[in-house]
Amino acid sequence: MVQRDIIKDQIEQAGKVLGKVMGKFFGLESSGNIIQGIEESRVALKEELELDLDELLELEEFELEELITSRYFDGSQMEQLADYLRTIGEHHLAENPGKATLFFQKSYYLYRLSGQYSQLFSLERAAKEQKLVNLLNQANGPT
């Protein structure tokens, strides 16, 4: 029982920290300061959750799952991180489609993982996944 309480506390703490970082990022993004938002959130994620964005983009899917679950992220937090990565990818889409593709691929995987961990079907998440498929096609050009 004590172990379960400790894990629950760790999940809640991760959620609070991630929520704070994402809130600030999306606030800056919506006010037109996305570059500042990316830089500040990148630093905060590394300092607060030991998540290095550059390293995260290089991970294989199983490694990403191990990393995220070792940080006690639940399905909702995985979806928040996926939203964040998708938004950064959209920012890079016009200037660097290859970099955008990396963000989109990780975001897509996190949405899928979020569904597995939450064990709930979400129309909103399904719409986000479809949007990512479209963004990936746009980033990779016509085939």
C-alpha positions as CSV (number, residue, x, y, z in Angstrom):
1,M,0.0,0.0,0.0
2,V,2.8,2.4,0.9
3,Q,4.5,1.6,-2.5
4,R,1.3,2.4,-4.3
5,D,1.0,5.7,-2.5
6,I,4.5,6.6,-3.4
7,I,3.9,5.9,-7.1
8,K,0.7,7.9,-7.0
9,D,2.5,10.8,-5.5
10,Q,5.2,10.6,-8.2
11,I,2.6,10.6,-10.9
12,E,0.9,13.6,-9.4
13,Q,4.2,15.4,-9.1
14,A,5.1,14.7,-12.7
15,G,1.7,15.9,-13.8
16,K,2.1,19.2,-11.8
17,V,5.5,19.9,-13.2
18,L,4.5,19.0,-16.8
19,G,1.3,21.0,-16.5
20,K,3.3,24.1,-15.4
21,V,5.8,23.8,-18.2
22,M,3.2,23.1,-20.9
23,G,1.0,26.0,-19.6
24,K,3.8,28.4,-19.9
25,F,4.8,27.1,-23.3
26,F,1.3,27.2,-24.8
27,G,0.8,30.7,-23.3
28,L,3.9,32.0,-25.0
29,E,3.0,30.2,-28.2
30,S,-0.4,31.7,-28.3
31,S,1.0,35.2,-27.8
32,G,3.3,34.7,-30.7
33,N,6.5,34.0,-28.8
34,I,6.9,30.3,-29.8
35,I,10.7,30.5,-30.1
36,Q,11.0,31.8,-26.5
37,G,8.4,29.2,-25.5
38,I,10.4,26.4,-27.1
39,E,13.7,27.5,-25.4
40,E,12.2,28.0,-21.9
41,S,10.2,24.7,-22.0
42,R,13.3,22.8,-23.3
43,V,15.3,24.0,-20.3
44,A,12.4,23.4,-17.8
45,L,11.8,19.9,-19.1
46,K,15.5,19.1,-18.7
47,E,15.8,20.6,-15.2
48,E,12.5,19.6,-13.8
49,L,11.8,16.2,-15.4
50,E,15.3,15.2,-16.7
51,L,13.8,15.1,-20.2
52,D,16.2,16.2,-22.9
53,L,14.3,17.1,-26.0
54,D,17.1,16.4,-28.4
55,E,17.7,13.0,-26.9
56,L,14.0,12.2,-26.8
57,L,13.8,12.7,-30.6
58,E,16.6,10.2,-31.2
59,L,15.0,7.4,-29.1
60,E,13.4,4.3,-30.6
61,E,9.8,3.7,-29.7
62,F,10.5,1.2,-26.9
63,E,13.1,3.5,-25.4
64,L,10.7,6.4,-25.5
65,E,8.1,4.3,-23.7
66,E,10.7,3.3,-21.1
67,L,11.7,6.9,-20.6
68,I,8.2,8.2,-20.2
69,T,7.0,5.5,-17.9
70,S,10.2,5.8,-15.8
71,R,9.1,9.4,-15.2
72,Y,5.7,8.2,-14.0
73,F,3.7,9.8,-16.9
74,D,0.1,8.7,-17.2
75,G,-1.9,8.7,-20.4
76,S,-3.0,12.3,-19.9
77,Q,0.5,13.5,-19.4
78,M,1.7,11.5,-22.5
79,E,-0.9,13.3,-24.5
80,Q,0.2,16.7,-23.2
81,L,3.8,15.9,-24.2
82,A,2.5,14.8,-27.6
83,D,0.6,18.1,-28.1
84,Y,3.8,19.9,-27.2
85,L,5.9,18.0,-29.7
86,R,3.3,18.4,-32.4
87,T,3.2,22.2,-31.9
88,I,7.0,22.4,-32.2
89,G,6.9,20.2,-35.3
90,E,4.3,22.6,-36.9
91,H,6.7,25.5,-36.1
92,H,9.5,23.7,-38.0
93,L,7.4,22.4,-40.9
94,A,8.0,25.2,-43.4
95,E,11.7,25.7,-42.7
96,N,12.9,22.2,-41.9
97,P,10.5,19.4,-42.8
98,G,13.0,16.7,-41.7
99,K,13.1,18.1,-38.2
100,A,9.3,18.5,-38.2
101,T,9.0,14.9,-39.2
102,L,10.9,13.8,-36.1
103,F,8.6,15.8,-33.8
104,F,5.5,14.5,-35.6
105,Q,6.7,10.8,-35.4
106,K,7.3,11.1,-31.6
107,S,4.1,12.9,-31.1
108,Y,2.1,10.3,-33.0
109,Y,3.7,7.5,-31.0
110,L,2.9,9.3,-27.7
111,Y,-0.7,9.7,-28.7
112,R,-0.9,6.0,-29.4
113,L,0.9,5.2,-26.1
114,S,-1.5,7.5,-24.3
115,G,-4.4,5.5,-25.6
116,Q,-2.9,2.3,-24.4
117,Y,-2.1,3.6,-20.9
118,S,-5.4,5.4,-20.4
119,Q,-7.3,2.4,-21.8
120,L,-10.0,4.8,-23.1
121,F,-10.9,5.7,-26.6
122,S,-10.9,9.4,-27.2
123,L,-12.3,11.0,-30.3
124,E,-10.2,14.1,-29.6
125,R,-7.0,12.0,-29.5
126,A,-8.1,10.1,-32.6
127,A,-8.5,13.5,-34.4
128,K,-5.0,14.6,-33.2
129,E,-3.6,11.3,-34.6
130,Q,-5.3,11.9,-37.9
131,K,-4.0,15.5,-38.0
132,L,-0.4,14.1,-37.4
133,V,-0.8,11.7,-40.3
134,N,-1.7,14.7,-42.5
135,L,1.2,16.7,-41.1
136,L,3.6,13.8,-41.8
137,N,2.4,13.5,-45.3
138,Q,2.8,17.3,-45.7
139,A,6.4,17.2,-44.3
140,N,7.4,14.3,-46.4
141,G,5.9,15.7,-49.6
142,P,4.0,13.8,-52.3
143,T,5.0,10.2,-52.7
